[in-house]
């Protein structure tokens, strides 16, 4: 990768990607938004560097252009793109980089078939989003990168740019500050948490809590960006919560405790198939 020179910034298309740990606007575009982009957007027969320069970024912290793809297997994918040149002898070779991509299963929209980042495509090669692999053209590719520097859909695949976020605007509401009061309130558990359970299950918990202490949420896994439903309740003491996470083929029980000082940490145990493991979660500050 050292010899890869990305030149988007020179022509006014900055292709840097946000490196924030928290889920950003790219992560929050689920299969629902991708189907909307394919169904209501304008599918294209090819994308060139000149074309992607006209695509509005998803958000202020993401400057790379985003595309939606309906694969040949009928699944839906999203990807952030970067164009560049890689030095090869005396002549630079055009390349396109899939900076981040996620493919959602059509039969289980909360689950993914593939996810990854920093995949470089050279001319004459394609990419199969269903398996997350670079493949030769004619061997199951959903898109291919041509010698002319164009990204094209292959077969029955559909490619559509996403110009600007498809998410509804966030309504301005008064922010709850867990540090603004003594003791622990149910609302102190709400928000986004970066979680690590035994080094095996890493990702984000996005939790909401009602006035009766009922908890709903989503666990977004780091590995494949799968989304799992979370349901629970505030426990016997104000700083305790109990959750059930519905995974693909089983359930995970969570017994956690909120730190009562600055309320920025959750810690406790998760139980899976009768085995207990430790977890720790750190609150992700609200985006300004």
JOLINQUI-V621954 format. One record per pair of residues at least 24 apart in sequence whose C-alpha atoms are under 8 Angstrom apart, sorted by the first residue. I is the first residue (numbers start at 1). J is the second residue. If there is no record, write none. Layout:
# JOLINQUI-V621954
i = (I I)
j = (J J)
This chain:
# JOLINQUI-V621954
i = (3 3 4 4 4 4 5 5 5 5 6 6 6 6 7 7 7 8 8 8 12 13 13 13 14 14 15 15 15 15 15 16 16 16 17 17 17 17 17 18 18 22 22 22 23 25 25 25 26 27 29 29 30 31 31 31 31 33 33 34 34 34 34 34 35 37 37 37 37 37 38 38 38 38 38 38 41 41 41 42 42 43 43 43 43 44 44 44 44 45 45 45 46 46 46 46 47 47 47 48 48 48 49 49 49 55 55 55 55 56 56 56 57 57 57 58 58 58 58 59 59 65 65 65 66 66 66 67 67 67 67 68 68 68 68 69 69 69 69 70 70 70 71 71 71 71 71 71 71 72 72 72 72 73 74 75 75 75 75 75 76 76 76 76 77 77 77 77 77 78 78 93 94 94 94 94 95 95 95 95 95 95 96 96 96 96 96 97 102 102 102 103 103 110 110 110 111 111 111 111 112 112 112 113 114 115 115 115 116 121 122 123 123 123 178 178 179 179 183 184 184 184 185 185 186 186 186 186 186 186 187 188 189 191 191 192 192 192 193 193 193 193 194 194 194 194 195 195 195 195 196 196 196 197 197 197 197 197 198 198 198 215 219)
j = (86 87 84 85 86 87 84 85 86 87 82 83 84 85 83 84 85 82 83 84 53 53 63 64 63 64 63 64 65 81 82 62 63 64 61 62 63 64 99 61 62 194 204 284 204 58 59 165 58 225 166 167 104 76 77 104 109 166 167 68 69 76 77 78 76 68 160 161 162 166 68 69 70 158 159 160 160 161 162 160 161 158 159 160 161 158 159 160 161 152 153 159 150 151 152 153 150 151 152 149 150 151 83 149 150 161 162 163 164 162 163 164 163 164 165 162 163 164 165 164 165 161 162 163 161 162 163 159 160 161 162 159 160 161 162 157 158 159 160 157 158 159 128 129 130 142 156 157 158 142 155 156 157 130 106 103 104 105 106 130 103 104 105 106 101 102 103 104 129 102 103 122 122 123 147 149 120 121 122 123 145 149 120 121 122 145 149 121 129 224 225 129 130 226 227 228 225 226 227 248 224 225 226 224 224 223 224 225 224 145 146 147 148 149 262 263 262 263 260 238 239 260 238 239 210 211 212 213 234 238 211 263 258 283 284 283 284 285 281 282 283 284 281 282 283 284 279 280 281 282 279 280 281 270 277 278 279 280 277 278 279 243 245)
